Amino acid sequence: MSKKISTPEPHDADAKLLESMGYQQDLHRRMSKFSNFAVSFSIICILAGGITAFPSALGAAGGLSIGLGWIVGAAFAVVVALAMAQIASAYPTAGGLYHWGSILGNKGYGWTTAWFNLLGLIFVIASVNFGVYDPFFKTLVAPLLGFDTTDWGWVQQTGFIALFTVTQAMLNHKAVGLTTKLIDISGYLIFIIATVLVISLWVYSKTPTDVSRLLTFTNFTGQEGSMWPESSSSLMVFLSGLLLTIYTITGFDASAHTAEETHNAAENVPKGIVSSVLWSALFGFGLVATFLLVMPDLAEGVKSGLGFFAALLDSLPAGLKVILGLGIFAVNYLCALAAMMSTSRMIYAFARDGGLPASNALKSVDPVTKAPTAAIWATAISSFVATLYGDAFVVLSTACAVFMYISYIMPTAVGFFVEGKTWTKKGPFDLGGLSKPIALLAVIGGLVLIFVGIQPPNEKVLYAIIALVVFLAVFWWGFGERNRFKGPPNIK
């Protein structure tokens, strides 16, 4: 009787591609095409930034910042996403931008990209969880449920944010499959809640429709309620309003960070990046345009700041307000849950190559859940600590967007110069002859958005950038990190 010779099962295409870049498949590939889209779409979450950053745009150029401003900012975000998607298709790994910067540039360039991306991601979670507490829980949901939040202060804020953060970390650590499903649900919820909210505001609004508001320039800078100091430059006033889009449409690198958990990553990751931005741009415009058009008085809207949203909801029936309030609270919580997933994968990937202190611990993967355990809890602790800063929301919401866009354009910029030279192999998502023009537009657009993000009163973000650059330079050369750090495998 002859023995049956057993042969090993062939590696799937995703694992083979990952092996060609020097890595083994440690994380579990459980994410579908929709799941990869949903993780970015959930982090962008138009029901987060589209609400909390709306006053920053209205207080700049009024209606023009909402109508034309959203379109301009979203167009910039789309070209950045297209450029990133092409690189992601060629190199679908966790850590995304860090690898792209290292492979297309060099290990030092990738290392710097990693730090900007990592801090941006941590600030995303911190700013979103800060917003989950206030305005969405303290100001919106709790009063709807009959709680008096008048005397709630720092203790309640810190306790609730700690609770949100811990539960998000527990889900990411112990229930990865459930977390993925919740993020999938979040993708659907954002579409549904945004649609119901827009329709409801139109149905119950008593404000006469004046579409011309979308193209009407009104300089609200320096006026009561506006976050912007007075400016006589119409261009700078308009550009300031782009902060709404900068903060809202960011975080789409999550599709890249979860590449090693996504089936058919070389095709589905770039689609997740681009589609999440396009759908967010479309539904986001409908949302912010509705806010503007149903608002009874724009000057009063500027004065009320974030209170504009509660004022708009007051026109709705009580039961509908409760449902929408709870739904918006839920998707914001899930936004931070998705951001924690993305950030932990970035930390895991960077630590896997020795790029972080305590890398051996941070690259560990739970043998049962296949989740990067230490990276998840490091993410949770770091993001929570960031919320303890006194002026947390204003600074964090701007800093996260600026740091993220810096990390977005860094690999795109170097890719522009090496395409066709050292970068000759692309993935299935190939922009062809449009590749270099789109990369150039992405860098220009990204620089414009970054420029907006560091204008007064956000000069603290510029100081943070300078401080980080100085710290990285000292660490790289002064402490010899350039000699210790080897970078990703298979780079020259």
N, C-alpha and C positions, 0 to 999 in steps of 0.2 A: 504494500500500500504506500503510494507516494505521498510525501508530506506537501501540504499546501504552503507555498512560500508567501508570507505576508509582506506586502509592500506598503510603505508609508503613504498616507493620503497626501495628495498634492496640496501645497499651500494655495490659498486663494489669492487672487490678484492683489488685494489690498495688503496682505501680509508680505507678499513678494516685493511689492513696491516699498514697503516700510523697511524690509531687510536690505534692499538696495541702498537705502540711506543710512544703514548701520544700526538699526534698532530691531528688537524683537517685539512681538505683539503681546504686551503685558495687560493693557486695558481691554475690556470686553466690547466687541463691536455689536452694539445693540441698537444703534440709532439709524432710523430710516431717512430717506430724502426729506420727508416732512419734518422729522425731529431735528435734523440739522438746520433747516430753515427756521423752525420754531424757537430754537435756543437764541438765535440772533434777533429774531422778530420780538421775542419776549423781553430781551434786554433793551432794545430800542424803545419799545413800549410807548406808543404815542399817548397813552393815558397816564404816563408819568411825566416825562419832559414836556409833552404838549400842553400840559396843565401848569406845572410848576414853573416853567420857563416862559410861559405866555406873557406875564407882566413885563419881563425884560424887553420883549419886542414891542409891546404896546407903548411902553414908556420911552421908546426911542423915536421912531418915525410914525407912530400911530398906525393907521390902517395899512399904509404902504409896507411897513415892516412885516405885516401878516400876509398880505396878498402877494406882492412881488417878492418880498424878502424870503418867504418860505420857498418859493419856486427857485430862486437863485441859490439859496443854501442847499436845497435838496439836489439841485443839478450838480453842485460841487461834490456832494456826498456820493452821488451815483457814479461819477467818473472815478472817484477814489476807490469805490467798491469794485468797479470793473477792472482797474489796474491791479488791485489786490487779488481779485478772483483768478486772474490769469496766472499769477505767481503761485497761489494756493493750489491750483490744478497741477502744477509741475511738482510741488513739494507739499503733499498733504500730510503734515505731521502735527502732533500736539505741540504747542509752543509757537506755531505758525510764524509770526513776524520775526521772532528771534532767529529761527532757522533761515528764513529768507535773507535777512540781513547778513548772516554769517556766510551763507553759500554764495550769494551774489556779490557781497563785499569781502569782508574778512571777519575773523573771530571778534576783533575789537569793535567793529561796527555792529555786529550782531549782538554783542554783549551790551552795548549802549542802547540799542533798540529795545532789548529785553527789559532794561530797567525803566525806560519811559513807559513801555506797554504795561509792565507789572504795576507800577505806581498808579497809572491811569485806571487800571482794572480795580485796584483796591479802592480808589476814590469813587468809582462807579457804585460799588456795593455800599460804601459808606453814605454817599449822597442819596441813593435810592432808599436805604433803610431809614435815613433821617426823614425823608419825605413820606415813607410809609407811616411813620409816627405822626408827623405834622407837615402838611395839612391833612393827610388822608384819614388818620385814625383820630387824633385829638380834636381837630376842627370839624371834620366831616362825619365820620361814623359814630364816634362816641355820643355826640349830642343827639344824633338821630335815634340812638338806642336809649336815650333818656339820662345819660350821664352828664353831670356838671363838671366841666373841665377847667373852670375859671381859675382854680388854685393849683392846677397841675404845673409843675416846674421841672427843674433839672433832674430831680430824683426820679420822677415818673418817666421822663424822657429817656434817661439812661437805662432804667429798668426795662422799659418796653423794647428799646432797641437791642438790649442784651438778649431778651427773650426771642425776638425775631431772628437774631443772628445765630443763636444756639440751635434753634429748631431747623433753620436752613442748613446748618452744618450737619446736624444729625441725619436729615433726609439725604444729603449728598453722600454721607459716609455709610449709613446702614441700609439705605433703600434707594440704590442707584436706579433700579428699574422703575420704581414708583416716581422718583424725581423726574425721569425722562417723560413718563406719562403725564405728570403734572405740568411740565413745560409744554408738552403737546397740547394739553387742554388750554393752557394759557394763550397759545397761538390762536385757537378758535375764539376764546373769550374776548380777546382784544378786538377782533373783527366784530363780534356780536354786540359787545357793550358800546363800542364806539358808534356803531350804526344806530343802536337804540337811543343813545344819548343825543346824537345829532338830530334824529327824527323827532324826539321828544321836545328838544329845545325849539325846533321850528313849529311844532304843533301848538305848544303852549306859550310861545313868545307873543308879546303884544307890541313888539317894536316893528315899525314899518320897514320893509326891506329896502336897503339902499346899497346896492352892489358897488356903487362908486367908492364906498368906504375902502374897498380892497386896494384902490389905486390912489388914495388921497394921502398926501404927505402932510403930517402935522408934527411939528417939532415939540415933543413933550419933555425933552431933556431939561434937567434943572427944575422941573415943576414938582409939586407935592406928589409923592408916591413913586416917582420915577427913580430907578436905581442909578441913572446916568447923570453925571455933572453936566451943566449947561454947555452946549456946543453950538457954534454958529455955522459949522461946516455941514452942509446938507449931506455930503458923501459920508462923512464920519457918523452922522446920525443914522443914516440908512444901514451902514455896515454894522453899527452897534446892535441893531435889531436882529442881525443874523445869529446872535447868541442862542436864540430860540431853536433854530435848526441844528446848530453845533451840538448843543446839549442833548437834544432829542434823538437825532439820527447818529448815534455812536454806539459802539459795542458790537458791531456786526463782525468783528474779528472772532467772535465766539464760534462761528461755524468752522473757522480754521483750527481753533484750539481743541475742538472736539473731533478733529479729523480721524484720529486713531480709534474712535468709537463709532464711526460712520461707515456704513456699507457703500461700496463703490465711491470712495472718498474723492478720487480725482475728478469725478463728474459732479457728484452731489454737493461737495463743499463749495465750489465756486457758484453753483446755482443757489445755494443757501445764502451766500453773501449778497449776491446781486438782488435776488428776489425779495429778501427781507428789507433791503433799502427801498426798492421800488414800491412795494406794498405799503411800507410805512410812510413814504413820501405822499402817496395817493390818499390814503385814509387820513393821514395827518393833516393834509391840506384841508380836507373836508371838515375836520374837527376844529382846527384853529380859525378857519374862515367862518364857521358857524358861530363860534364864540364872539367874533368881531361883529357879525351882522345882527345878532340878536341882542347885543349889549345896548341897553337903553341910552347910555351916555358915555362916550369914550373918555372924557376928562374925569368923570367920576370913577370909571373903571381903572384908570391909572392911579388915582388916589387910593383906591381900595386894595391895591397890590394883589396878593394871593386870595384876598377875600372876594375877588371878582367871581370866582367859580361857585362859591357858596351862594352868592347873590343870584347867579343865573339859575342854580338849582331850586331856588325859592319859588320859581314860577311853576314848578312841577308838582303834581299830586304827592302827598306825603308817602304813600306806599311805594310809588315809583322812585322817589328820592332815596328811600332806604335800600331798595334793590340795587339801584345804580351805585349808591355809595359803598355798599358791601362789595359789589363787583369790582369797582375801581380799586378799593383797598386790596382785594384778593390778587388782582393782576399785578399790582405794585409789589406785593410780597413775593409773588412768583417771578417778577422781574429780577429781584435781588437773589432769589434762589438760582435762577439761570446764570446770573453774573458770578455767583460763587462757584458754580460748576466750571465756567469758562476760566476763571482766575486760578482755580486749583490745578487745572490742566496745564496752564502756563507755568505755574511754579514747579509742578512735577517735571515738565519737559526741560526747563532751565536747570533744575537740580540734577536731572539725569546726566547732564553733561558737566556737572560740577560748578555751575555758575552762581550758586548761592551758598551762604554759610549753612552749615549743617546739611549739606546736600545729600549725604547718605541716608539721613532720616527722611528728608523731604521727598525723595524719589521712591519711597516705599509704597507698595501697593497691597491692599488687603487681599489675602488669598481667597477669600470667600466672595466678597462683593466686587472685587477687581477695581476698587476705587482708590485713588491716591490719598490715603488717610491723613498722613501728616500734613500734606499740602492743603487739604481741606480745612483743617483746624488752624493752620498758620494763616490761611486766608481769613477765616472768621475772626481770629484775634486781631489781626492787622486792621481789618476794616472797622471793627468795633472801636479800637483805640483811636482811629481817625475821626470818629464821630464825637469824641470828647472835646475836640477843639471848639472854642466858644462860638466862632463865626462859621460853624461847620457847613451849613447847607450852601450858602452863597459861594464860599471859596471852593468847597469840594465839587459842586456841580459844574463850575467853570474849569477848575483844574483837571477834572477827569477828562473832559472833552479835549482840552488843549494837549494834555499829555498823550491821549490816545491818538489824536491826529498827527502829532509829531512821530509817533511810532508807526503810523500808517504810511506816511510819505517817505520815511527813511529807506525801506527796502524798495519802494517804487522808484525813488530817485536813482539809487545805484543800479537798479534794473534797467533804467533808461540808457545808461552808459555802457553796460556790459552785454545788452541783448545783441545776439548775433556774433558776439566775441567769445566770452567765457560762458555765457548763457545761451546755449544752442538747442537744448532739449526742453520742449514745452509739453504741457499736458493736453487733454482733450478740449479744455476751454482755452482757445487760442484766438486772440484778437486780430491776428494777421497784420495787414498793413496799417491798421488803426492802433496797433500796440503802442508805438512811440508817441504819436500825438495824444493819445489818452493818458499815457504816463506823465507827459509834460503838463497837460491840463490838470491832472490830479495833484501834482506837486504845487502848481500855481494856486489852485483852488484850496488845497490844504493849508498853504501858507497864509492865504487871505483869512481863512477861518481861525487860524492860530493867532494872527495879528489882532483880530477882533477880540479874542478871548483874553488878551493881556492889557487891554485898554482900561484906564481908570473907570470905575473903582476896583478893577480886578488886577491892579498892579502887583498884588501879593502873589499872583500866579507867575508873573515874570520873575519875581524874586525867588520863587520856588524852583523855576527852571534853571536860573543862574546857580543857585545853591546846589542843585543836583549835578549840573555839569562840573562844577568845581569839585564836588565830592567824588564823582566818578573818575575825574582826571587824577586826583590824588591817590585814590584807591588803585587805579590801573597802573600808574607809573611809580608813585611813591611807595606803595605797599607790595609791588611786584605781582599784581594780579595778572598782568600780561604774560608772565612767565609760567604761572601756575595753571591758569585756565587754558584748556586745550580746544574748547569749542566743540561743535558737533562732529561726529565721525565723518570720515570721507570728505573732509574739506582740505584744501591745500594750505 
